[in-house]
């Protein structure tokens, strides 16, 4: 088992802003390689207690400015994850958190993105298994 899971958020910022619908114009993928992880706007990343998850965002168009602003939701409120922004040693900042829970369950969280100055949100999941 790899101790680190990477999650990539790919955003078509121009279409999300034009339609007001981020969920229809975001794709997530993770590095777990597990069949139980699903790709799409509501990615479910399967993980274990003690693993680290890293999140990074990229825009489809290089002319679009996108950034992760913060995380909210159930997984944050119950302190299963507490993502922190990491900037040192990287041209592209990312967010990271250790999974900390003794309860195996599915937890929803929200990622707030800044798209060219406008904040928009979508709600993926982590599934903590034993």
MMTF fields as JSON, N, C-alpha, C and O atoms, coordinates in Angstrom:
{
  "mmtfVersion": "1.0.0",
  "mmtfProducer": "UNKNOWN",
  "numBonds": 519,
  "numAtoms": 520,
  "numGroups": 130,
  "numChains": 1,
  "numModels": 1,
  "chainsPerModel": [1],
  "groupsPerChain": [130],
  "chainIdList": ["A"],
  "bondAtomList": [4, 2, 8, 6, 12, 10, 16, 14, 20, 18, 24, 22, 28, 26, 32, 30, 36, 34, 40, 38, 44, 42, 48, 46, 52, 50, 56, 54, 60, 58, 64, 62, 68, 66, 72, 70, 76, 74, 80, 78, 84, 82, 88, 86, 92, 90, 96, 94, 100, 98, 104, 102, 108, 106, 112, 110, 116, 114, 120, 118, 124, 122, 128, 126, 132, 130, 136, 134, 140, 138, 144, 142, 148, 146, 152, 150, 156, 154, 160, 158, 164, 162, 168, 166, 172, 170, 176, 174, 180, 178, 184, 182, 188, 186, 192, 190, 196, 194, 200, 198, 204, 202, 208, 206, 212, 210, 216, 214, 220, 218, 224, 222, 228, 226, 232, 230, 236, 234, 240, 238, 244, 242, 248, 246, 252, 250, 256, 254, 260, 258, 264, 262, 268, 266, 272, 270, 276, 274, 280, 278, 284, 282, 288, 286, 292, 290, 296, 294, 300, 298, 304, 302, 308, 306, 312, 310, 316, 314, 320, 318, 324, 322, 328, 326, 332, 330, 336, 334, 340, 338, 344, 342, 348, 346, 352, 350, 356, 354, 360, 358, 364, 362, 368, 366, 372, 370, 376, 374, 380, 378, 384, 382, 388, 386, 392, 390, 396, 394, 400, 398, 404, 402, 408, 406, 412, 410, 416, 414, 420, 418, 424, 422, 428, 426, 432, 430, 436, 434, 440, 438, 444, 442, 448, 446, 452, 450, 456, 454, 460, 458, 464, 462, 468, 466, 472, 470, 476, 474, 480, 478, 484, 482, 488, 486, 492, 490, 496, 494, 500, 498, 504, 502, 508, 506, 512, 510, 516, 514],
  "bondOrderList": [1, 1, 1, 1, 1, 1, 1, 1, 1, 1, 1, 1, 1, 1, 1, 1, 1, 1, 1, 1, 1, 1, 1, 1, 1, 1, 1, 1, 1, 1, 1, 1, 1, 1, 1, 1, 1, 1, 1, 1, 1, 1, 1, 1, 1, 1, 1, 1, 1, 1, 1, 1, 1, 1, 1, 1, 1, 1, 1, 1, 1, 1, 1, 1, 1, 1, 1, 1, 1, 1, 1, 1, 1, 1, 1, 1, 1, 1, 1, 1, 1, 1, 1, 1, 1, 1, 1, 1, 1, 1, 1, 1, 1, 1, 1, 1, 1, 1, 1, 1, 1, 1, 1, 1, 1, 1, 1, 1, 1, 1, 1, 1, 1, 1, 1, 1, 1, 1, 1, 1, 1, 1, 1, 1, 1, 1, 1, 1, 1],
  "groupList": [{"groupName": "UNK", "atomNameList": ["N", "CA", "C", "O"], "elementList": ["N", "C", "C", "O"], "formalChargeList": [0, 0, 0, 0], "bondAtomList": [1, 0, 2, 1, 3, 2], "bondOrderList": [1, 1, 2], "singleLetterCode": "X", "chemCompType": "L-PEPTIDE LINKING"}],
  "groupTypeList": [0, 0, 0, 0, 0, 0, 0, 0, 0, 0, 0, 0, 0, 0, 0, 0, 0, 0, 0, 0, 0, 0, 0, 0, 0, 0, 0, 0, 0, 0, 0, 0, 0, 0, 0, 0, 0, 0, 0, 0, 0, 0, 0, 0, 0, 0, 0, 0, 0, 0, 0, 0, 0, 0, 0, 0, 0, 0, 0, 0, 0, 0, 0, 0, 0, 0, 0, 0, 0, 0, 0, 0, 0, 0, 0, 0, 0, 0, 0, 0, 0, 0, 0, 0, 0, 0, 0, 0, 0, 0, 0, 0, 0, 0, 0, 0, 0, 0, 0, 0, 0, 0, 0, 0, 0, 0, 0, 0, 0, 0, 0, 0, 0, 0, 0, 0, 0, 0, 0, 0, 0, 0, 0, 0, 0, 0, 0, 0, 0, 0],
  "groupIdList": [1, 2, 3, 4, 5, 6, 7, 8, 9, 10, 11, 12, 13, 14, 15, 16, 17, 18, 19, 20, 21, 22, 23, 24, 25, 26, 27, 28, 29, 30, 31, 32, 33, 34, 35, 36, 37, 38, 39, 40, 41, 42, 43, 44, 45, 46, 47, 48, 49, 50, 51, 52, 53, 54, 55, 56, 57, 58, 59, 60, 61, 62, 63, 64, 65, 66, 67, 68, 69, 70, 71, 72, 73, 74, 75, 76, 77, 78, 79, 80, 81, 82, 83, 84, 85, 86, 87, 88, 89, 90, 91, 92, 93, 94, 95, 96, 97, 98, 99, 100, 101, 102, 103, 104, 105, 106, 107, 108, 109, 110, 111, 112, 113, 114, 115, 116, 117, 118, 119, 120, 121, 122, 123, 124, 125, 126, 127, 128, 129, 130],
  "secStructList": [7, 7, 1, 3, 3, 3, 3, 3, 3, 3, 3, 7, 2, 2, 2, 2, 2, 2, 2, 6, 7, 1, 4, 4, 4, 3, 3, 3, 3, 3, 1, 7, 7, 7, 6, 6, 7, 5, 7, 1, 6, 6, 7, 3, 3, 3, 3, 3, 6, 6, 7, 3, 3, 3, 3, 3, 3, 3, 3, 1, 1, 6, 6, 1, 7, 3, 3, 3, 3, 3, 3, 3, 1, 2, 2, 2, 2, 6, 6, 1, 7, 7, 7, 3, 3, 3, 7, 6, 6, 7, 1, 1, 7, 3, 3, 3, 3, 3, 7, 7, 7, 1, 1, 7, 7, 3, 3, 3, 7, 3, 3, 3, 3, 3, 3, 6, 6, 3, 3, 3, 3, 3, 7, 7, 3, 3, 3, 3, 3, 7],
  "xCoordList": [0.848, 0.0, 0.894, 1.811, 0.611, 1.322, 0.778, -0.436, 1.65, 1.205, 0.634, -0.029, 0.876, 0.39, -0.537, -0.244, -1.652, -2.601, -2.627, -2.795, -2.462, -2.534, -3.878, -4.332, -4.508, -5.775, -5.545, -5.084, -5.871, -5.754, -7.143, -8.018, -7.338, -8.597, -8.339, -7.484, -9.077, -8.933, -10.211, -11.312, -10.053, -11.203, -11.246, -10.252, -12.405, -12.66, -13.279, -14.501, -12.425, -12.869, -13.763, -14.744, -13.438, -14.237, -15.678, -16.606, -15.875, -17.244, -17.937, -19.132, -17.216, -17.813, -18.315, -19.412, -17.516, -17.935, -19.089, -20.008, -19.055, -20.112, -21.455, -22.502, -21.427, -22.675, -23.061, -24.208, -22.107, -22.369, -22.431, -22.934, -21.917, -22.003, -20.617, -20.161, -19.947, -18.616, -18.658, -17.802, -19.647, -19.731, -19.75, -19.257, -20.307, -20.375, -19.077, -18.906, -18.159, -16.94, -15.68, -14.687, -15.735, -14.577, -14.419, -15.405, -13.188, -12.882, -11.823, -10.835, -12.021, -11.046, -10.538, -11.266, -9.282, -8.679, -7.749, -7.149, -7.634, -6.684, -5.711, -5.899, -4.672, -3.594, -3.739, -2.773, -4.934, -5.084, -5.053, -4.555, -5.574, -5.633, -6.619, -6.602, -7.489, -8.469, -9.774, -10.175, -10.431, -11.713, -12.778, -13.742, -12.624, -13.651, -13.515, -14.408, -12.41, -12.289, -12.93, -12.674, -13.751, -14.439, -13.933, -13.572, -13.908, -13.483, -14.707, -15.792, -14.554, -15.636, -15.704, -14.81, -16.766, -16.926, -17.118, -16.8, -17.636, -17.86, -16.968, -17.443, -15.687, -14.705, -14.841, -14.987, -14.792, -14.693, -13.31, -13.017, -12.462, -11.109, -11.097, -11.419, -10.724, -10.64, -9.272, -8.241, -9.277, -8.03, -8.104, -9.14, -6.977, -6.86, -6.477, -5.875, -6.831, -6.407, -4.882, -4.192, -4.361, -2.92, -2.318, -1.181, -3.052, -2.537, -2.594, -3.374, -1.763, -1.753, -2.405, -2.143, -3.259, -3.87, -3.356, -3.361, -2.907, -2.486, -3.468, -3.837, -3.895, -4.803, -4.092, -3.433, -4.238, -3.68, -4.715, -5.466, -4.762, -5.731, -5.003, -3.975, -5.561, -5.053, -6.226, -7.286, -6.037, -7.043, -6.797, -5.652, -7.876, -7.745, -7.026, -6.118, -7.436, -6.83, -5.714, -5.922, -4.536, -3.446, -3.719, -3.015, -4.721, -5.048, -6.001, -6.277, -6.506, -7.416, -6.635, -5.737, -6.988, -6.372, -7.286, -8.428, -6.79, -7.556, -6.695, -5.483, -7.342, -6.63, -7.607, -8.788, -7.111, -7.904, -7.855, -6.779, -9.042, -9.14, -9.195, -8.474, -10.07, -10.229, -11.045, -11.578, -11.13, -11.928, -12.964, -12.671, -14.172, -15.235, -15.977, -15.632, -16.989, -17.852, -17.618, -16.844, -18.308, -18.352, -16.962, -16.658, -16.119, -14.792, -13.929, -13.037, -14.178, -13.45, -14.048, -13.323, -15.378, -16.065, -15.828, -15.768, -15.692, -15.448, -13.949, -13.568, -13.124, -11.661, -11.042, -10.009, -11.682, -11.11, -9.919, -8.901, -10.055, -8.953, -8.902, -9.915, -7.713, -7.5, -6.482, -5.328, -6.906, -5.965, -5.278, -5.895, -3.974, -3.16, -2.459, -2.027, -2.348, -1.693, -0.18, 0.406, 0.437, 1.886, 2.422, 1.95, 3.386, 3.916, 5.413, 5.908, 6.147, 7.599, 8.031, 7.479, 9.031, 9.602, 8.739, 9.007, 7.701, 6.811, 6.343, 5.984, 6.351, 5.791, 4.279, 3.629, 3.715, 2.27, 1.879, 2.084, 1.314, 0.942, -0.056, -0.857, 0.013, -0.946, -1.377, -0.764, -2.43, -2.954, -2.736, -2.797, -2.485, -2.201, -2.823, -2.964, -3.192, -3.744, -3.548, -3.602, -3.319, -3.327, -4.76, -5.488, -5.164, -6.477, -6.38, -5.535, -7.248, -7.191, -8.578, -9.332, -8.908, -10.175, -10.078, -9.345, -10.809, -10.89, -12.186, -12.41, -13.024, -14.308, -14.252, -14.086, -14.386, -14.428, -15.795, -16.83, -15.782, -17.035, -16.732, -15.574, -17.795, -17.727, -17.945, -18.925, -17.046, -17.141, -17.14, -16.284, -18.117, -18.151, -17.397, -17.396, -16.763, -16.116, -16.318, -16.677, -16.097, -16.222, -14.876, -14.139, -14.568, -13.391, -13.892, -14.682, -13.426, -13.772, -12.631, -11.48, -12.963, -11.986, -12.183, -13.302, -11.098, -11.153, -10.908, -9.849, -11.904, -11.807, -11.799, -12.843, -10.652, -10.524, -11.222, -11.865, -11.1, -11.655, -13.027, -13.524, -13.661, -14.972, -14.846, -14.238, -15.424, -15.363, -16.533, -17.683, -16.213, -17.203, -16.821, -15.652, -17.815, -17.618, -18.132, -19.085, -17.486, -18.002, -17.692, -16.888, -18.325, -18.339, -17.932, -18.804, -16.641, -16.218, -16.28, -16.767, -15.787, -15.858, -14.507, -13.702, -14.278, -13.244, -13.939, -14.871, -13.476, -14.021, -12.911, -11.982, -12.996, -11.968, -12.318, -13.396, -11.377, -11.587, -10.531, -9.511, -10.781, -9.804, -8.749, -7.85],
  "yCoordList": [-1.181, 0.0, 1.246, 1.367, 2.152, 3.425, 4.336, 4.427, 5.005, 5.877, 7.197, 7.891, 7.567, 8.837, 8.6, 7.791, 9.307, 9.285, 10.682, 11.665, 10.775, 12.062, 12.177, 11.242, 13.349, 13.638, 14.844, 15.895, 14.678, 15.755, 16.255, 15.474, 17.559, 18.216, 18.96, 19.845, 18.603, 19.249, 20.038, 19.495, 21.335, 22.224, 22.916, 23.486, 22.86, 23.709, 24.99, 25.138, 25.908, 27.127, 27.991, 28.554, 28.101, 28.95, 28.467, 29.271, 27.173, 26.634, 26.665, 26.951, 26.379, 26.434, 27.845, 28.018, 28.844, 30.233, 30.629, 31.321, 30.204, 30.567, 29.948, 30.564, 28.727, 28.032, 28.169, 27.912, 28.576, 28.636, 27.257, 27.108, 26.237, 24.851, 24.226, 23.708, 24.268, 23.688, 22.171, 21.575, 21.538, 20.076, 19.444, 18.329, 20.133, 19.601, 19.813, 19.28, 20.593, 20.945, 20.717, 21.428, 19.709, 19.327, 17.812, 17.074, 17.366, 15.936, 15.696, 16.427, 14.685, 14.317, 12.919, 12.059, 12.71, 11.387, 11.226, 12.192, 9.986, 9.746, 8.642, 7.943, 8.506, 7.575, 6.219, 5.458, 5.901, 4.642, 3.42, 2.369, 3.54, 2.393, 1.34, 0.215, 1.698, 0.747, 0.856, 1.947, -0.266, -0.275, 0.493, 0.965, 0.629, 1.312, 2.83, 3.547, 3.335, 4.773, 5.105, 4.433, 6.127, 6.52, 7.877, 8.721, 8.08, 9.349, 10.203, 9.667, 11.513, 12.444, 13.528, 13.645, 14.333, 15.463, 15.002, 15.737, 13.792, 13.286, 12.075, 11.007, 12.255, 11.201, 10.631, 11.376, 9.324, 8.66, 8.039, 7.073, 8.59, 8.089, 7.129, 7.508, 5.883, 4.89, 4.994, 5.008, 5.067, 5.258, 4.534, 3.987, 4.548, 3.938, 5.011, 6.025, 4.778, 5.667, 5.77, 4.76, 6.988, 7.211, 7.542, 8.008, 7.312, 7.685, 9.2, 9.882, 9.717, 11.138, 11.321, 10.559, 12.337, 12.689, 14.062, 15.0, 14.172, 15.442, 15.818, 14.976, 17.086, 17.59, 18.68, 19.548, 18.623, 19.639, 19.961, 19.081, 21.221, 21.638, 22.183, 22.849, 21.883, 22.376, 22.819, 22.193, 23.886, 24.339, 23.674, 23.419, 23.393, 22.849, 23.869, 23.517, 25.128, 26.202, 26.877, 27.264, 27.024, 27.692, 29.171, 29.785, 29.742, 31.149, 31.334, 32.466, 30.243, 30.315, 30.207, 29.375, 31.057, 30.999, 30.206, 30.603, 29.085, 28.277, 27.982, 27.8, 27.936, 27.624, 27.054, 27.404, 26.178, 25.698, 26.775, 27.247, 27.171, 28.2, 27.557, 27.955, 26.546, 25.881, 24.615, 24.329, 23.858, 22.642, 22.839, 23.445, 22.326, 22.382, 21.049, 20.157, 20.915, 19.738, 18.735, 18.968, 17.613, 16.571, 16.07, 15.978, 15.746, 15.192, 16.208, 15.821, 17.491, 18.549, 18.735, 18.79, 18.83, 19.069, 17.95, 18.197, 16.724, 15.589, 15.311, 14.327, 16.158, 16.111, 14.832, 14.373, 14.258, 13.104, 13.563, 12.875, 14.736, 15.368, 16.842, 17.437, 17.414, 18.838, 19.374, 19.61, 19.569, 19.961, 21.306, 22.265, 21.335, 22.53, 22.78, 21.844, 24.043, 24.426, 24.311, 24.769, 23.69, 23.519, 24.282, 24.082, 25.136, 25.927, 25.762, 26.029, 25.335, 25.269, 24.158, 23.057, 24.476, 23.483, 23.102, 22.097, 23.885, 23.539, 24.799, 25.789, 24.749, 25.863, 25.839, 26.853, 24.688, 24.519, 24.11, 22.96, 25.047, 24.688, 23.531, 23.357, 22.756, 21.674, 21.677, 22.343, 20.935, 20.81, 19.381, 18.452, 19.201, 17.868, 17.663, 18.602, 16.412, 16.066, 14.583, 13.764, 14.258, 12.863, 12.483, 13.284, 11.271, 10.747, 10.28, 9.451, 10.815, 10.492, 10.15, 11.033, 8.868, 8.413, 6.932, 6.19, 6.516, 5.096, 4.492, 3.286, 5.328, 4.884, 4.725, 5.707, 3.512, 3.255, 3.691, 3.188, 4.619, 5.154, 5.984, 6.227, 6.413, 7.309, 8.731, 8.983, 9.661, 11.041, 11.992, 11.907, 12.898, 13.907, 15.147, 15.479, 15.816, 17.089, 17.997, 17.522, 19.27, 20.23, 20.886, 21.193, 21.094, 21.859, 23.165, 23.165, 24.273, 25.598, 26.032, 26.125, 26.295, 26.738, 28.205, 28.718, 28.867, 30.22, 30.08, 29.622, 30.482, 30.429, 31.86, 32.512, 32.34, 33.704, 34.725, 35.648, 34.566, 35.52, 35.18, 35.891, 34.111, 33.702, 32.365, 31.429, 32.281, 31.03, 30.118, 30.553, 28.831, 27.805, 26.539, 26.34, 25.678, 24.518, 23.24, 23.269, 22.109, 20.783, 19.843, 20.177, 18.658, 17.81, 16.356, 15.515, 16.036, 14.64, 13.901, 14.447, 12.664, 11.824, 11.152, 10.979, 10.781, 9.814, 8.653, 8.846, 7.447, 6.244, 5.602, 5.03, 5.69, 5.127, 3.664, 3.347, 2.779, 1.345, 0.793, 1.435, -0.412, -1.026, -1.798, -2.378],
  "zCoordList": [0.0, 0.0, 0.0, 0.811, -0.911, -0.977, 0.12, 0.297, 0.85, 1.939, 1.465, 2.236, 0.198, -0.329, -1.508, -2.389, -1.518, -2.627, -3.223, -2.501, -4.536, -5.221, -5.929, -6.588, -5.779, -6.447, -7.357, -6.91, -8.636, -9.606, -9.967, -10.343, -9.849, -10.216, -11.525, -11.579, -12.58, -13.886, -14.141, -14.062, -14.45, -14.553, -15.912, -16.361, -16.558, -17.724, -17.171, -17.139, -16.74, -16.05, -16.92, -16.434, -18.193, -19.084, -19.161, -19.07, -19.326, -19.403, -18.047, -17.977, -16.977, -15.637, -15.342, -14.812, -15.683, -15.447, -16.356, -15.918, -17.608, -18.562, -18.183, -18.383, -17.634, -17.306, -15.834, -15.469, -14.98, -13.545, -12.909, -11.795, -13.615, -13.153, -13.141, -14.16, -12.003, -11.9, -12.007, -12.66, -11.372, -11.352, -12.731, -12.903, -13.715, -15.075, -15.842, -16.938, -15.267, -15.998, -15.176, -15.328, -14.298, -13.502, -13.573, -13.59, -13.614, -13.631, -12.576, -12.505, -11.763, -10.744, -11.021, -11.519, -10.691, -10.791, -9.602, -9.131, -9.117, -8.031, -8.422, -9.417, -7.614, -7.927, -7.248, -7.184, -6.737, -6.003, -6.9, -6.495, -8.107, -9.001, -8.549, -9.049, -7.596, -7.077, -7.842, -8.247, -8.037, -8.736, -7.973, -8.574, -6.659, -5.876, -5.951, -5.5, -6.515, -6.724, -8.064, -9.063, -8.086, -9.313, -9.768, -8.948, -11.064, -11.634, -11.916, -12.142, -11.906, -12.224, -11.184, -10.347, -11.223, -10.311, -8.871, -7.937, -8.687, -7.332, -7.082, -6.696, -7.305, -7.08, -5.672, -4.702, -5.571, -4.273, -4.198, -4.903, -3.345, -3.165, -1.988, -0.861, -2.257, -1.202, -0.536, -1.209, 0.801, 1.544, 2.885, 3.266, 3.584, 4.906, 5.914, 5.561, 7.158, 8.233, 8.198, 8.056, 8.326, 8.329, 6.979, 6.915, 5.897, 4.582, 4.408, 5.073, 3.511, 3.18, 1.822, 0.89, 1.712, 0.431, 0.024, 0.822, -1.238, -1.827, -2.927, -3.746, -2.951, -3.987, -4.775, -4.203, -6.116, -6.998, -8.064, -8.485, -8.505, -9.511, -10.737, -10.625, -11.907, -13.181, -14.043, -14.028, -14.784, -15.739, -17.087, -17.461, -17.817, -19.16, -20.043, -20.796, -19.947, -20.74, -19.953, -18.803, -20.548, -19.831, -19.55, -18.749, -20.194, -19.947, -18.772, -18.375, -18.212, -17.058, -15.757, -15.623, -14.805, -13.479, -12.551, -12.319, -12.017, -11.074, -9.856, -9.965, -8.689, -7.451, -6.442, -6.439, -5.587, -4.458, -3.388, -3.023, -2.878, -1.846, -0.465, 0.45, -0.329, 0.967, 0.803, -0.269, 1.896, 1.975, 3.083, 4.114, 2.865, 3.87, 3.848, 3.074, 4.691, 4.64, 5.747, 6.676, 5.625, 6.656, 7.042, 8.231, 6.074, 6.386, 7.125, 7.88, 6.923, 7.625, 9.019, 10.013, 9.082, 10.36, 11.362, 12.567, 10.877, 11.769, 11.943, 12.578, 11.394, 11.518, 10.971, 11.46, 9.952, 9.266, 8.426, 8.349, 7.797, 7.075, 7.464, 7.831, 7.378, 7.676, 6.676, 7.033, 5.413, 4.368, 4.637, 5.102, 4.326, 4.443, 3.123, 2.45, 2.759, 1.512, 1.655, 2.636, 0.654, 0.605, -0.6, -1.719, -0.386, -1.499, -1.701, -2.796, -0.691, -0.814, -1.764, -1.757, -2.58, -3.479, -4.656, -5.315, -4.94, -6.047, -6.757, -6.12, -8.086, -8.861, -8.813, -9.067, -8.49, -8.448, -7.032, -6.643, -6.249, -4.873, -4.849, -5.768, -3.786, -3.603, -2.147, -1.313, -1.843, -0.487, -0.031, -0.837, 1.247, 1.759, 3.131, 3.914, 3.409, 4.723, 4.978, 4.061, 6.234, 6.651, 7.008, 7.594, 6.66, 7.032, 8.479, 8.816, 9.329, 10.756, 11.284, 11.694, 11.272, 11.833, 12.153, 11.498, 13.148, 13.47, 12.915, 13.023, 12.331, 11.822, 10.308, 9.585, 9.834, 8.401, 7.881, 8.319, 6.956, 6.414, 5.18, 4.843, 4.513, 3.366, 3.887, 4.586, 3.557, 4.029, 2.832, 1.952, 2.819, 1.758, 2.228, 3.414, 1.287, 1.567, 0.362, -0.715, 0.528, -0.563, -0.807, 0.13, -2.072, -2.46, -3.059, -4.003, -2.503, -3.013, -3.928, -3.501, -5.185, -6.17, -6.503, -6.465, -6.826, -7.381, -8.876, -9.306, -9.665, -11.128, -11.649, -11.693, -12.035, -12.562, -11.662, -12.16, -10.348, -9.389, -8.84, -7.966, -9.325, -8.816, -8.098, -8.617, -6.898, -6.144, -6.491, -6.554, -6.716, -7.02, -6.257, -5.924, -5.98, -5.117, -5.771, -6.55, -5.443, -5.799, -4.646, -3.776, -4.627, -3.435, -3.692, -3.91, -3.673, -3.787, -2.443, -1.453, -2.417, -1.221, -0.97, -1.885, 0.289, 0.615, 1.307, 2.087, 1.012, 1.623, 2.424, 1.853, 3.752, 4.614, 4.881, 5.385, 4.53, 4.707, 5.643, 5.892, 6.165, 7.091, 6.33, 6.938]
}
